[in-house]
Amino acid sequence: MKARVHVMLKNGVLDPQGAAVRHALGTLGFDGVERVRQGKVIELDLAETDADKAKATVTEMCEKLLANTVIESYSVEIA
């Protein structure tokens, strides 16, 4: 079973990487980009075959390690 975790900074948290990307896009001629938020995607291959158990396990992974829940939000997809 595969899991995909999307981690993003929460709204209101400064995103200096996103700001740098937005600025770089402007210097390359891509006008009209008002805001960029940068995050990360983590893909996991799991031995678990039950989707509900897999989602619960990956959610626990996020809470303990994969996301800093003070400043980041995350979503989990199981396939």
Backbone as CSV, one residue per row, in Angstrom:
resi,resn,N_x,N_y,N_z,CA_x,CA_y,CA_z,C_x,C_y,C_z
1,MET,0.850,-1.174,0.000,0.000,0.000,0.000,0.898,1.240,0.000
2,LYS,0.470,2.265,-0.696,1.247,3.510,-0.765,0.524,4.606,-0.001
3,ALA,1.325,5.451,0.613,0.787,6.625,1.298,1.520,7.854,0.785
4,ARG,0.785,8.931,0.656,1.376,10.209,0.263,0.952,11.236,1.299
5,VAL,1.938,11.950,1.843,1.689,12.969,2.853,2.071,14.321,2.258
6,HIS,1.153,15.272,2.313,1.415,16.646,1.876,1.564,17.491,3.137
7,VAL,2.703,18.160,3.264,2.975,18.998,4.426,3.153,20.433,3.946
8,MET,2.415,21.352,4.560,2.507,22.776,4.214,2.560,23.604,5.494
9,LEU,3.210,24.760,5.393,3.165,25.686,6.513,1.731,26.167,6.710
10,LYS,1.341,26.346,7.954,-0.003,26.840,8.240,-0.127,28.284,7.773
11,ASN,-1.358,28.701,7.471,-1.597,30.101,7.107,-1.142,30.984,8.259
12,GLY,-0.514,32.081,7.920,-0.029,33.007,8.929,1.422,32.779,9.323
13,VAL,1.978,31.627,8.947,3.386,31.342,9.226,4.203,31.846,8.044
14,LEU,5.239,32.631,8.333,6.093,33.173,7.277,6.710,32.046,6.457
15,ASP,6.746,32.214,5.151,7.309,31.218,4.244,8.407,31.874,3.406
16,PRO,9.629,31.955,3.938,10.703,32.620,3.194,11.059,31.910,1.888
17,GLN,10.953,30.586,1.837,11.229,29.882,0.578,10.179,30.237,-0.466
18,GLY,8.931,30.288,-0.069,7.870,30.673,-0.996,8.072,32.084,-1.512
19,ALA,8.482,32.996,-0.624,8.733,34.374,-1.033,9.896,34.444,-2.025
20,ALA,10.941,33.653,-1.802,12.090,33.633,-2.712,11.681,33.099,-4.088
21,VAL,10.843,32.066,-4.106,10.370,31.509,-5.376,9.517,32.535,-6.107
22,ARG,8.617,33.205,-5.382,7.775,34.229,-5.999,8.638,35.324,-6.617
23,HIS,9.645,35.778,-5.890,10.539,36.823,-6.400,11.286,36.332,-7.651
24,ALA,11.806,35.103,-7.600,12.548,34.557,-8.740,11.648,34.424,-9.969
25,LEU,10.415,34.010,-9.767,9.487,33.912,-10.899,9.266,35.282,-11.538
26,GLY,9.159,36.315,-10.705,8.992,37.668,-11.223,10.183,38.122,-12.042
27,THR,11.390,37.799,-11.572,12.584,38.207,-12.316,12.727,37.430,-13.626
28,LEU,12.081,36.275,-13.713,12.112,35.493,-14.953,10.994,35.891,-15.912
29,GLY,10.209,36.889,-15.530,9.170,37.384,-16.417,7.786,36.797,-16.175
30,PHE,7.633,36.014,-15.135,6.324,35.445,-14.809,5.596,36.389,-13.865
31,ASP,4.977,37.410,-14.453,4.267,38.409,-13.663,2.908,37.858,-13.238
32,GLY,2.367,38.445,-12.211,1.035,38.068,-11.775,1.003,37.013,-10.693
33,VAL,2.153,36.490,-10.287,2.178,35.539,-9.177,2.226,36.358,-7.894
34,GLU,1.144,36.336,-7.154,1.049,37.174,-5.961,1.569,36.495,-4.704
35,ARG,1.483,35.178,-4.661,1.887,34.480,-3.445,2.305,33.060,-3.794
36,VAL,3.348,32.571,-3.144,3.797,31.189,-3.296,3.967,30.607,-1.905
37,ARG,3.408,29.438,-1.699,3.616,28.686,-0.461,4.322,27.400,-0.868
38,GLN,5.434,27.120,-0.242,6.196,25.925,-0.587,6.013,24.885,0.505
39,GLY,5.863,23.642,0.099,5.697,22.551,1.051,6.516,21.355,0.622
40,LYS,6.122,20.200,1.137,6.834,18.981,0.767,5.832,17.834,0.644
41,VAL,6.216,16.844,-0.155,5.438,15.638,-0.323,6.322,14.473,0.100
42,ILE,5.777,13.597,0.937,6.497,12.423,1.410,5.718,11.198,0.948
43,GLU,6.374,10.315,0.214,5.733,9.087,-0.233,6.278,7.909,0.563
44,LEU,5.370,7.049,1.015,5.743,5.893,1.825,5.169,4.629,1.189
45,ASP,5.955,3.571,1.128,5.468,2.252,0.741,5.269,1.478,2.036
46,LEU,4.049,0.997,2.252,3.691,0.346,3.500,3.372,-1.126,3.281
47,ALA,3.674,-1.943,4.277,3.333,-3.356,4.231,1.863,-3.577,4.597
48,GLU,1.268,-2.621,5.271,-0.129,-2.724,5.716,-1.064,-2.882,4.518
49,THR,-2.090,-3.734,4.657,-3.052,-3.942,3.582,-4.414,-3.331,3.885
50,ASP,-4.648,-2.938,5.118,-5.915,-2.316,5.508,-5.768,-0.798,5.419
51,ALA,-6.567,-0.163,4.571,-6.427,1.276,4.318,-6.658,2.108,5.577
52,ASP,-7.630,1.744,6.393,-7.908,2.510,7.611,-6.748,2.432,8.598
53,LYS,-6.180,1.222,8.751,-5.022,1.063,9.639,-3.823,1.826,9.093
54,ALA,-3.629,1.767,7.778,-2.511,2.478,7.154,-2.635,3.976,7.392
55,LYS,-3.843,4.516,7.203,-4.041,5.955,7.406,-3.790,6.338,8.857
56,ALA,-4.252,5.509,9.788,-4.021,5.786,11.209,-2.537,5.759,11.539
57,THR,-1.820,4.795,10.990,-0.381,4.689,11.242,0.370,5.884,10.661
58,VAL,0.049,6.259,9.430,0.730,7.393,8.793,0.382,8.695,9.520
59,THR,-0.851,8.830,9.978,-1.228,10.014,10.755,-0.386,10.095,12.027
60,GLU,-0.175,8.963,12.680,0.679,8.946,13.868,2.114,9.325,13.523
61,MET,2.601,8.849,12.369,3.945,9.224,11.902,4.050,10.740,11.724
62,CYS,3.001,11.320,11.154,2.989,12.768,10.936,3.020,13.518,12.261
63,GLU,2.225,13.075,13.197,2.153,13.740,14.496,3.470,13.649,15.265
64,LYS,4.206,12.553,15.068,5.435,12.332,15.826,6.696,12.793,15.119
65,LEU,6.702,12.790,13.760,7.958,13.061,13.063,7.823,13.847,11.766
66,LEU,6.908,13.457,10.902,6.911,13.970,9.535,6.484,15.424,9.408
67,ALA,5.694,15.922,10.353,5.241,17.312,10.304,5.461,17.963,11.667
68,ASN,5.841,19.214,11.641,5.910,20.013,12.867,4.532,20.639,13.030
69,THR,3.683,19.992,13.810,2.274,20.384,13.864,2.040,21.741,14.506
70,VAL,3.058,22.335,15.076,2.922,23.694,15.612,2.802,24.688,14.462
71,ILE,3.589,24.485,13.407,3.620,25.449,12.305,3.204,24.847,10.965
72,GLU,3.015,23.520,10.898,2.685,22.879,9.631,1.364,22.112,9.741
73,SER,0.658,22.063,8.621,-0.516,21.197,8.505,-0.156,20.091,7.517
74,TYR,-0.922,19.010,7.566,-0.629,17.892,6.665,-1.926,17.210,6.252
75,SER,-1.847,16.503,5.124,-2.943,15.648,4.696,-2.352,14.323,4.265
76,VAL,-3.132,13.260,4.436,-2.663,11.905,4.144,-3.560,11.296,3.077
77,GLU,-2.937,10.718,2.045,-3.658,9.978,1.010,-3.149,8.543,1.034
78,ILE,-4.069,7.606,0.995,-3.711,6.180,0.957,-4.203,5.607,-0.368
79,ALA,-3.322,4.861,-1.041,-3.706,4.237,-2.316,-3.286,2.788,-2.334
